């Protein structure tokens, strides 16, 4: 049985075409097994026409109350695109016969992108062939706050599926949630399957997410011969999410390329590069926006060694904070870590240089929290006094002791906590959403590397949970005027999320509700797997243990307390010595 079929779009790549074309070929199904032949017929039936949009991204670009950015690719030769918008939820194609709004796209020819490399493991597709595209970018403005819209992108040559979004409320006290992921970083089908499971689990758990903060290294392959196929997979395996949730994308070192794939794929605010003394090498990688009572500063440190760049970035940060003096929260987002505890990057020269330039600025501007990427490990660091590089006073409370320190999954033996960022910055990395992982350092390793990182008592900055689970992760971030609550989940092979850690961030200049760490943590109070509460660093004169109901279940003078008869749960331990009282919370499992 022979079948004549029209080959275009992706199939043109299979024929090693460097320009898009339509080619008629004859397939003799008798040369293939029945399952293979039937699969080919199904694939051909599902192929999109050459005019269809793909790799569609919706991005926060300006005021999220009234503006939304859109970007997509098409094959060369298609008509200039537009975004059509209707003010309704669950729209159908007929609703776009007379859309409420439409915005034309700026179109740019993108020639000679390297399609794939050998490590992509694409059987039947030659590595390093060059492919041409059209990049379309449109910006919708004049939207109504707190309104749900449906949209589609494309042209008469082909329209995308319909997506939805909801603009931000103009009420700065309105709460919202967002998803934080980093380092999806994949280069083959197996790795993309891990990343897409993670992001789908996140979207299922937080369907109302206002946006997804993605902190760089979307793909693996960078440089001159990077892989556009990796970007195609990043979009296609998660396109249902990107159609319906705006992105806030930070560029990572693996997103750097001479052909600028990253910049073509995302319609981010580019005002920094248009006005800066020293622009970045990639457009749309430094920008800000305000949502609620929060100023978000999205930055790139990838040009850290470009003369004058960090000074230029600092001037921009001052201008953004100065223009929004009334906001309570200032949040930074960047890829390469300023503080980290991994064996892979703690000693990096770029981290040391960035700290020297940016820590005084973080202190001056009162940056409350920094979402990081790059190091593929879980770490809660600070709040850090950015001047002394020590823990800020009045900064930490309610951190639970849940085990002995030193375990790979939890090097500090801690979890949870309430962190007051009024006097310092909390630096946070939630591991990675992809397969690739790094390993945590021990305290001894950090001490031995002092000459490289030059931070005294680096280990002492790890105030919360710190370790490596080996599983992909995402975080749900719930924002109110009073706090950020960050809950991080691991995702198993079946795509099921499990809570790994949860903590709260507050910003109380008067220190209300926060105990002084320097005064309250000189006693080390822990519960170990052998079944004992152990108190060290002091000689207790009196010890009381209370259960979650406030009942006193033990009174003793011993520093070692057996817990054989205790039920599983949370306990408060108060130890007195030399007219001081030390309090700890333990979780008996």
N, C-alpha and C positions, 0 to 999 in steps of 0.2 A: 504494500500500500504506500503510494507516494503522495505527499502533500506539499503544495506550493505555499510558502508563507512570506510575508513582508517583514523584513528585519529592519528595525530602527532603534534609536535611543541606545539603551544599554547593549542591545544585540550588536550594534555597530562596533562596540568595543571588542566584542568577541572576534570580529573580523579584523581587528587591529587598525581600524580607521582612525586617522588623526583629526578628521573633521566629520561632523554629523552628516549622514547620508542615508538614503533608503536603498536597500538592496534586496532583490528578490532571489531567494535560494530555494532549492528543492530538498526536502527532507524525506529520505526513504525510511519509513518506520520499520520496514522488514529487517533492517540492519540492527535493530535495537530490541532489547527485551520488552515484553508487553508493559511491565510497570514503568520502565524508563520512557517508553514512547508515550504512554498516557500522561506521565508527569510533564513531559515536554509540551503536550497539547494543552494541558491545564495552564502551564506557565505562559504559553503564547496567548491564550485566551485572556489572561489577566494583565498582559502588558499594557501600560499606559501609552496613550498617543504621544507623539513627539512634542506637542504643544503644552503638555501638562506641567504645572509647577511642582517642584519637589524641594526637599531640604528647607522647609518652612520654619522660620523662627519669629516669635512675637517677643519683643523686648521692651523693658521700661526705658523710655527715652524722653526725659523731661519730667513734667509734673504728672504723676500717675493718676491724678484726679481728672485730667482733661486730655492727655496725650498718650498715644501708644505707637511703638515702632514695629515695622514688619520688614522681613527680608526673605527672599526665596531665589532659587535658581530655576532656569529653564534651559532647554537646548537653544543653541544659536538659531536665528531665523524666525523666532516667535515674535509676536507683536509685543510692544511695550505694555507692561502690566499695570494693574491698579489694585487697590484694596477697596472692596465694597462692604458697607456696614449698614446693618439694620438694628434698630433699638428694640430688640426682643430676644428672648431666650428660645432655644430649640427651633431656630428658623429652618425652613426648607428651601430648596432652590427657587421655587416660585416667588419667595419673598424678595429675591434680588432682581426681579424684573424691573422694579423701581426702587432701588436702594435709598435709604435715608441720606447716606453720605457716600462719596467715593473720592479717593485720593490717588493721583497718578504716581507711579513709581519712577524714580531715577534709575536708568538702566545703564549698565556698564559691561562691555565685552570683556570676558576673562579668558585669555588664550593660553593654551599650552600647560594646563595644570597636570602635574604628574599623577596618573590615575592610581597606580598601585605599586607595591614593592613585593619582593619575594616573601617577606615575613607575613604578608597578609594571607598567604596560603590559598590563593585563588586559582584553583585548577582550571585550565583552559584559557586563562587570561594572561597574556604576556606582561611581564613587569616593565614599568617605566615607559609605558606608552603615554602620549600627551593628548589631552582632551580639552575642547573648548566649551565654554558655557556663557550664559547671560546671567548677570547678577542684577536682581531687582530690589530696590529699597523704597518703601513708602512710609510716610508718617501721618497718622491720623490725629488731627487737632480739633479743638472746639467740642470735645466730648463732655457729657454731663457727669458730675461726680456721683458715685454710688449707684451706677446704672449698669445693667447687664446688656451687652451687645453680642450679636452674632456677626460673623464676617466670612469672607472668602477672598482669596487672592488669585490673580491670573489675568486672562484676557479672552477674547473670542476664540483663540486657539485652544483654550482649555482652562477650566476653573478647578481650584483645589476643593477638597472637602470643606465643610463648614465648621468653623471653630467658634468658640465663645470666650469672652472675658468680661470682667466687672471692674469698672474704674474705682479708684480709692474714694473713700468718704472725705469730704472737706472738713469734717469734725476731727480735730487733732487728737481728741480723746477716744476716738473709736479704736477698739482693739482689732487685731488681725493676726494671722499666722502665716509663716512662710516655711519653705523647705530649704535646708542647707545641705548641699552635696559638694564633693570635690574629687578630682582625679578619677573620673570615669575611665580614662586612659586605657584604650583598647586598640588592638591591631589585628585581631582575627575573630572569627565567628564565636569561638569559645569565650573569649574575653568580653565581647559585646553582649553575649548572653548573660554574663554576670552583672554587667552594668545595667542592662535594661531591666533585669529582675529587681535590682535595688531601687531604681527610680520608679518603676511601676508600683512596688510595695509602698514607697513613700507617698505617691499620689493617691493610692487607695486609702492610706491611713489619714491623709490630710487633703481631701478633695477640695476643700475650700481655700487652699493656699493662695495667698495674694500674689506670690511670685516664687520662683525657684532660684536661689542664690547658688551659682555654680562657680566654684573657685579655681578654675583653670585645669590644664592638662585634660582637655576633653578627649584628645586622641593621643596616640603613642609616638607616631613618626613625625619628626621635625626636620628642618634643614632644607637643602636645595631639592632633594628628591623625596619630599614628603608624600603623603598618600591622600588624595581626594576621596578615594574609596572609604577611608576611615571616617571622614566627615559624612559621607553618604550614609554609612551604617549608623553613625551616631544619631542622625536625624531619622532614618527609616525605622530603626528598631524602637524608637520612642516618639515617633511623629504624633501619635494620638495625644501624648502629654504636651508636647510643644505647641500643638494647635490650640490648646485650651488653658495653658498656664504661662504667663509672661516669664521671661528669663531675665536674670541679672547676671551677666557673664563676665568673669575675670579671666584675663589671659594668663596662661602658664608657660613655662619654658618649653614644654612639648608642643605648644601651639604656635611657636615661632617658625616662620618659613619665608623664604625669599619671594614666593608667589602670593603671599598674603591671604591664604585661604580663610583664616580666621576673620579678617576684617570684611571680606566679601559676604560672609554668612550671617553677620549680626548687625542690625541697624541701631547702633549705640550712639549716644550723644558724643559728638566729636569736637565740641567747643574748646577742649583743652588744647588739642593739636592745632586748632585754628588760631589760637591766641598765645600759646606758651612761648617763653624764651627758648626753651629746649624741648621740642616735641618728642613723643615716643616714636619708635620705628614702625609701630602698627597703629592705625587709626582706631578710635573707639575703645581704647583700653584704659583711659582715665576719665571718669565722669562722676557726677553726684546726683542725688535726688532726695527729696524730703517726702516722707510718708508719715502721717500722724505727727508725733512729737519727736521724730527721729531724722537726723541727717545721716545719710549713707554716703560714704566716700569710697568709691571703687577705684583701686590704684594698681599700677604695674611697677614692679621693681626690676623688670627684665632688662632695663637700660641703666642699671645702677652704676655701671662704670663709664657711661657716656658723660664727658665733661659737662658739668653744670646741670645735669638732669635732676639730681636729687634736690638741689637748691630750687630749681624751677618748680618741681613738684611741691616743695614746701610752700612756696609763694601761692600756688594754686590752693593748697589746703587752707592757708590763712584766709584767702579771699572767700572760700566757700563757708568757712565757719563764721567769718565776719558778716557775711550776707544773711546768716540764719542764727543770729544771736539769741533768739527766743526759744530755740529747741532745747529740750531737756537732755536728749541723748545724741551722742556722736559716735557712729559705728564705722570702723574701717574694714575693708575687705581687700585682700591681696593674696597672691599665690605663694611666693617664697616666704618662708617663715622668718620672723624676727626673733622668736624664741622657739626652741624645740629640744626634745630629748632623745632623738633617734641617733643610732650609730651612723646613719647615712649622711646626715647633713648638719649635725650640731657644730662641727668645726669649720663649716664652709666660710670662705673669705667674704663672699657676698653678704651673708648674714651679719657678719661682724661689721662690715662697712655700712650696711643699711642701719644697723643699730646706732652706730656713731652719728649718723646724719639725722635719723628720724626720731630717736627717743627724746631728745630735747623738745622737738616739735610736738610729739604726742603729749608730753607733760604740759607744754605751754597751752595747747588747744583743748586739753581735757578729754582725750579720746577714751571713751568708756570701755569699748570692747573691740577686739580685732578677730575677725574670722580668717583663718589661714588655710593653706593647702600644702602641697609639695611633699610632705614627709610621710604620708601613708601610715599614720600612727594616731592613737587617741591620747590627747593631752589637754589638761586643764591647768593653766599656768597663771598665777597671780591671784588678785590684782597686783601688778608690778608697779612699784614706784620707779618711774622711768628715769629719774635722776640718779638714784642710788643703785638701781638694778637689784633691789631687794623687795620682799613682800611689803605692800603698803599697810600701814597700821589701820586698825579698825576695818579690815577688809574681808575677813573670813569667819564664817560661823556655820554651825550645823553640818559640817562635814562628818560623815559616818566612817568609823573604823570597821571594816568588814572582813579583815583577814590580815595575815602576816605580810609584810612587804617583801618584794622580790619575785613574785609570780609574774610570768610573762604577760598575762592578761591584766594584771593590776599590780604594777611595780610599787605603788605607794600603800596598797592595802586600804585605799579610801574610795569613797564615792559620794555623790550628792554635794550639797552645800549651798549656802547663800553667800554671794560675793558682792561686796559694796565697792563700786568702781568710782566713788567720788574722789579718791586720792590716788588712783592708779588705773591701769588698763588690764583687763582680763584677756589673755591671749588663748585662743581656743582652736583646736584642730580635731575634727571628728573621725580621723582615720582616712579612709577612701571608699568611694562608691564602687570601685573596680576590684580586679583580682590582685593587683600588685600590692605588696606589703613590705614594710621595713620593720626593723627590730629596735626595741627600747634599750637605752643604756642603763647601767647600774649607777648608783651614787659614786662608787669607786672609779668607774670609767669617766664620769664627768669630772671628778677631781683630777684625774691623771691628764685630762685634756685641757686643763686651765690655760696653759700657754697659748692655745689656739683660739678658744672662745673668750677668754678673759672675763669670765663672770664668776665672782666668788660665790660659793654656796649655790651653784646652779640648781642642785637637787632641791634646795629649800624653796625654790619658786613653784614647785609642783604641788599645789595646795589641794588638788582634787584627784580624780582618777587619772591614771597614766599607764598605758600598756598597749598590748597588741592581741586582738582576738583572733586574727586570721580570717575574719569574715568581712564582707562589704558592709558599709554603714551609711545611714543618713540621719539627719536631725530634724525634728519638728521644733520650730521656734515660735512661741506664743508671746505676742507683744501687747502690753498695756502701758498706759502712762507711767505706772509704778514699777514695772519690771519686765525683764525678758526671762521666760522660762524655756530652757533648752533641754529637750529630751532626745537622746540618741538611741537608735535601734540598730541591731545587727540583723542581717537577712540571710536565711539558710538557703540551701540548694533548691528548695521548693518555692522560694519567694515569700516565706513567712517571716514577719518581723518580730523581734524580741527586744524588750527594753534592756538597754545596757547601762545607761546612766542618765540621771536627770538632775539639773541644778538650776538655781535662780540667780539672776543678776539684778541688783538694785543700784540706785544712784542717790544716796542720801548724804548730802554734805555734812549734816550734823552727826552722822554716825548712828542715828536712831535705829535700834534693833540689831546692831552688830556689836559683838564683844571685841575687845582689843586683843588681837592675836598675840601680840608680844607678851601680854600679861597672862593669857589663859592657856597657852599651849606648851608651857615648859614641862608639863607632865605628859608622858606618852601613855595613853589608856587604850588598850586593844583587847580584842577577843581572838584567841587562836583556835586552830582546827583541833587541837588536843582537848579543847573543852574548858579552857581557863581564861578568866579576865586577868590581864597582866598590867600592872602599873609600874612604870619605870621613870627615871630621872628625878624622882622625889622619894623620900621615906615617909609614907603616909602615916599620920597619927590617927586618922579616922576615915573610914570608907563606907559610903552608903550607896546601895544599888536600888534603883526604882524601875518598875515596869512601866509600860505605856499608859497605864491607868493612874500612875502616880503613887502606887503602893510600894512601900519600902520592903524589898524582898531579902535584903541582907545588910547587916551592920557588922563591920569588922575593922581590924587594924592591919590586916594582911595586904600585901601587894600582889598576892596571887590568890585568886578566888575561883574555886571549882564551880562549874555551872551544870553539873549532871542533872540536877532537878529543875532547871529552868526550861520553860517552854520556848519554842522558836518565836523570835520577835525582837523588837527594839527595846533597849534599856538605856537608862541614864545613870552614869556613874559619877559620884561626887567624892573627891578625895581632898582631905585637909592636911596641910603641913605648914608649920611655921606661920600661923595666922593667915594663910592664904587658902582659898578654895579653888580646886581645879575640876572642871567638868568635861566629861566626854560622853559621846553617844556610841553605842556598839550595837551591832546586829548579830544575834545568835541564830545560826542556820541549822 
